[in-house]
Amino acid sequence: MKKRNFIHIVYILLFISGSVYGVGERTISLGGQQTWRMAEQRTDVTELRSVRPYPVLALSSASATSASGYSAASGVLGNFSPLTEPAFDMSVSFDESQTGLYRDSALHYRISAQSGVETADRRYARAGAGAALFGSTGAAPGSSAVAIEPQSRAALFAAGNMIRDFTIEFWLYPMNMENGEQILSWVSTRPSGADYSVQRIQCTASRNRLQWSFVNFFASASGSSYKNIEFSGNTHVIPKVWSHHLVRFDASTGMIEYIVDGASEAITYATVTGRESSEVFTPIAGNGGVFLLGERFMGLIDEFKIHSVCAGRSSVQRYAPSGGRVVTATVDLGENSSGVLRVDASGGRTSIRGTSINNEFRENGRFRFSDDAEMNFFIRASENPYLLSSSPWVSFTPGAGISGVQGRYVQIAVDFYPSADGESSPYLDELHIIFQPGEPPLPPRNLTATAVDGGVMLRWRHSPDANAEGYLVYYSSVRGELFGEGSALGPSPLDVGKTNSLFIGGLVNGTLYYFRIASYDHITGSINYSIGEFSGEVTARPLAGLSLSDINY
């Protein structure tokens, strides 16, 4: 029944559109106006909507959150864990279009933005599609902060948690970098005898540097005393320039390291002596703790993350050096033995310099740019969509001829690599697959129909096409209808194999019947047919009294 339904659908289309034999080149387009819904497998690649009239594919600037986006520290700072998604305690990208939609992708914290916080689009963001803008003109004092509070015990900073290793990181774009600006704070309470003491983490601006302080946060093993920690960076944080800030804690040694733009700025120890190899004070999260971002700050913050590991240095490039990859869904060329002639492509390179988006566009050729950003293209083909993954990838240059890639089903893969400095990405605008459809087998010739009592004898000459594996016989008592019923052999069409005659009995005397025949071959590894065009139509009317012996062979 499934086979018959497939044939039914195919021939309805053929009856409407005419013969498929002898067609010329065809084109299937991906991307552009057709959208990139066919780009099913995407690794560190996203869609951008501000580059061309329609969305393009480019590297995800948030891809540095993957393991490939980070490199392990060396020397005495080595042997730390990579920053990977499973280690996320919190990840706030600020990519959402409205501040009310800000969320922690790790689902451990609840995010709420005050009315003075605004969204900034991709032009102003350091990574992804947006950033959070604090202290904009017109915002009421004290109304410009993002509050982040634990919403489950799984949160590293949930009340009472013993915190071991951790890493805090974010991107910062200050407008003025004035003394006293508060970029980050964490405030909670801890029992202190019969009373409570305030627990605080603060990151503030001081003399064009960030000053960090941890008050009542690092506790002794007994929990009866605390080690207060303060440190600052050595490098100036420049207004209107993005900088990356990372603080990490190693509970095995008590080391706290502050890293700015990938370079170590300060190292201290949460130990009794302030040096390694003594009793380590480890954090205990207090009650009612809340992170506040940008409470007294004017500028942008992006990609705020907390990790439950003491991690290696992060990459400060916009795009991960390892690049990304896209693999399309299976594309059906419609006919068995179709040959891909070439694949045309359009795309370019995009970068953000300051607040300007710079784009370079080109069509076909090698997509390698002066700053070493590039795209590499691959294609594979098969007659069976389920065996496509077994076919080898073949490298091709867009616009150049392709030989030896043949089959009904194809896939295209594109590798994206950023520029040498990691600040620009190649982008893919459109793909056009130009192919020669496989030719379905030619129909049989000289079809004749002779009526007898209760049936019709059909005869024909074999198809001249050596690829024809058999024939489908179509009959109906209604002109223009292909799928009749009632014969002794079953409903139309009848698969008769590679013969050249057929008697169809069980027909109604006095009724005029219409007949057509098509040749077929099979799609490799499939029950489906690759069906050729129809023969000419013949008619016959069974009548009482006619006998097979009256037929002159």
KEGUGU-442210 format. One record per residue (C-alpha): y, z, x. Coordinates in pm, whole numbers, plus 50000, padded with zeros to 5 digits. Example, Ala and Ser with C-alpha at 12.3 -4.5 7.8 and 13.67 -1.06 7.14 Angstrom:
2
495505078051230;498945071451367;
END
This chain:
553
500005000050000;502435007950284;501674974150444;502284956250114;505554974850053;506744965250402;505944928550338;507584930649996;510874943050145;510854917850429;510364888450198;512954899049948;515394897650240;514044863950354;514224849650004;517894859549983;518944849850335;516674819950401;514414812050691;514564833051008;513044805951221;515154788651482;518084812751484;520374814551790;521764843951982;522544875951797;524634906451879;524234943151791;527244965351863;527385002651940;530525023751959;534015012351872;534395006851500;530625011051461;530975047451589;528655064551837;526155078651588;523455059251777;524195079152096;521595105152009;520835121852344;523975135252512;523965157052821;527415170452916;528995141152730;531305143252429;533445121052206;537175117952273;539535105452001;542805102052191;541835074752440;541205043352231;541645034151863;538085046351801;536205075751962;534865069952313;532135087752509;533255107252816;532215137153024;532605170752856;535175191153044;533395222352925;530265211453112;531005235653395;529345261853175;525995246053257;524055256553563;524965224153737;528645232853712;528365262553946;527385266554307;525895297554463;528065317854695;527175317655063;526895343655339;527205379955233;528165368254885;524985348054836;521925353954618;523845357254293;522715342253964;524095308953837;526315310253529;524125295753255;524235296652878;521395322252846;523585345953050;526545342552814;527615375352660;530725358652522;532045323052524;535325314452352;536355278252409;539495276952187;538475241052101;538755246151726;541605229051537;542865261651382;543215296351530;541385310951232;538305291351338;538115305851692;534585318251753;532275332852014;529485307552061;527195335552184;527695352351843;528105387251993;531825391951920;534195387951628;537375367951701;540695371451518;544035355651613;547435369751518;550015347851349;551925341151671;548975323951839;548915286051820;546405259151910;547065234252190;545315200652190;543385182952465;546525171752648;547355207952730;543825222552756;542015227853083;538575221452933;537215208852605;539365198952310;541915227152306;543375259652438;545115290352293;548935291352317;550555325852334;554175337352303;555565304352175;559205302352070;559745319151733;556705341951751;557525377451647;557145403951921;553615417951927;552265390351702;550765368351969;547305380552067;543655371852016;541525402351937;537835401952038;535565430351929;531795435251947;529985427751623;526455437251731;524615459951970;523655428552163;527235425952290;527535437852650;530635458052561;529205473852242;529885511252218;527655532552442;526085503552633;525235509652997;526645478153161;524985465753474;526025432653631;528825413453463;531225384453523;534545378453345;536275344753381;539045324253220;541595296853286;545305306053288;548455284953248;551525307853261;554915294753155;556975319353362;554625344753525;557085373353473;556335408453599;554605429753339;553125401353134;549765413353003;547085386753005;544035407452919;543255442852809;540265462752691;540915496652530;538305521152402;537635558652407;535045579552594;534005615852536;535535639352794;534265674452735;535575685652398;538175657852403;538305620152446;539785599652725;541095564252706;539055537452874;541035507152981;540735473753158;544005455753222;545035423053382;548815419853423;551305398753616;552935414653919;554995395854178;553385362554085;549895376254121;547375390953878;546905428553903;543585442853777;542935479053687;539795496653553;540495531753420;537645554953310;535345525053307;533045529553609;531095561953553;528915583253782;525165585253718;525655617653523;528575603153327;530715633253414;533205615653641;534855581653677;535975559053959;539265541753885;539625507454049;542705486054117;543095453354304;545165421554301;544955386454438;546695373654750;547565338854627;550565332754400;549755321654048;552125292553994;553865287853657;552865256553460;549745250953670;546185258953562;544295284453771;540805298553733;540195336153754;536815353153789;535885389753837;532275398853903;530415431753947;527125437354131;525525469554006;523075471254297;525835475154558;528885484354347;530745453754475;533625440354264;534965406554371;538015387954243;537885350054289;540805326454218;540225288954204;536885293654378;538285313954672;537655350954724;540915370754686;539775407054686;536605427554734;536245464454658;533415488354570;532835511354274;531175537454495;531925572954606;533115561554946;534655528454842;532155510955065;528665496455024;525505518655052;526565549454860;526335561854503;527365533754266;529525540653963;528425517653676;530285509253353;529655525853020;531345509252720;533445532952512;533865535452137;536025511951932;536595488552222;538615456952164;539655429252403;543195416552355;544145383052510;547755373152560;549255403452388;552385401752603;552085367952766;553685333652738;551395304652824;547895291252769;544425306652809;541265285852796;537475290652824;537335328752815;533785339652903;531795370652988;528365367953151;525675394353178;525055385853545;526955388953870;527295351853919;527905327854202;531305312154245;532205288753962;533265252753999;536985248653942;536705211253879;537495198653531;534195179553523;530895190553674;529945170553987;526485163853843;528015142553568;526395135253233;524085111253056;523815093652719;520685077352579;520935057152260;518555059051970;515985031251944;517714998651853;515634974651640;516314938151732;514424926951423;511824903851574;508844907351803;509284892352154;513084892852136;514714888052475;517854906452586;520244881652745;523004905552853;524844937052747;528634936352735;530534969052778;534104980752760;535455013852883;537475028953162;538655061053320;540695089153171;542455119053328;545035145053236;547895149353480;550285175953367;550475169952994;550035132153018;546755114552946;546265085653188;543815058153093;542525027653276;540665001653065;538344973353167;535614950953026;532284943153194;531544943253564;530854974053776;532445004653618;533335021353948;536915032653998;539155038954296;538695076854275;534865073354270;534485079653897;531795055953770;529235046853503;525755032753566;523835013753295;520105010953218;517974994152950;514304994152849;512344975252584;509024976252400;507274959752107;506334994351977;509055020651921;506565048651988;505705034552331;509315029152436;509375060452651;506575045352864;508655014852953;510585016053283;514385017353288;515974985553424;519434987953583;521984962053470;525614952953523;527584948553200;528394912253130;525804898753376;522624881053271;519464901853218;515974887553262;512554902053191;513684926952924;511744916552615;510594934052301;511624942151948;512934977052034;515404986552308;517235017252436;520265019452660;521125048452892;524455054153065;525085078753349;528645092053380;530015105653709;533455121553757;535965113654029;535565129154372;538095156454286;536455162753948;539685156253759;538975122853587;536085110153377;534815075153304;534605066752934;532555042252729;534295023852449;531774998352317;528424982052392;527324947852266;523644938552300;523344900552310;519764888852253;517604859352154;515434869151855;511734863151896;510554833251698;508144842251416;505154818751382;505614784951213;504244781250857;501044762250776;501444725850672;500294703650382;499614731150130;497854718349817;496744736049499;493974723749265;493404740648927;489964749548788;488744770348498;490224805348558;491414798648911;493104777249175;491774763349502;494364763249785;493994742850104;496344738350403;496464727250763;496754754251026;500134763851167;500984744351484;502094777451638;499444791451874;500774826851811;499854826051442;497114852051386;496614846551014;498194838150680;499654856350381;499204838950046;501824846249779;501314838349411;503094845249083;503284832248728;507084834948738;509154809748931;511044826249217;508844857149206;506624863049509;504584893449412;502294884749123;499274904049003;496074898248808;493904877149037;490374887049125;491484890749489;494224915749414;498024915349401;500194891849603;500394887349899;496794881850006;495974885850375;493374858350431;493184859050810;493054826651004;491384804150747;492704772350587;491404774550232;491234800549958;489934802049603;491924825649381;489944834549069;490754856748773;493814836548671;494824829948310;494064795248176;497064776148052;499474795648275;501394777748549;501154795848886;503404792249194;502094795249550;503554798749901;501994807350238;503454823450553;501974827350899;502064860851079;501404877851405;501294915251466;503714938151641;501864952351940;500434986751866;501554985651502;500104977151161;503324959151071;503594921451057;505974898251231;506144872350954;507284836350974;509014814850716;507444801850397;505574769750351;506724746850074;505954758649720;503094743049518;502014748449156;498804746448956;497724754648597;494114766648545;492454750448241;489194756148056;486504730948141;487594723148495;484954730348757;484924735849130;482504706949152;485264684249021;487394691649327;487344663749580;487314678049931;
END
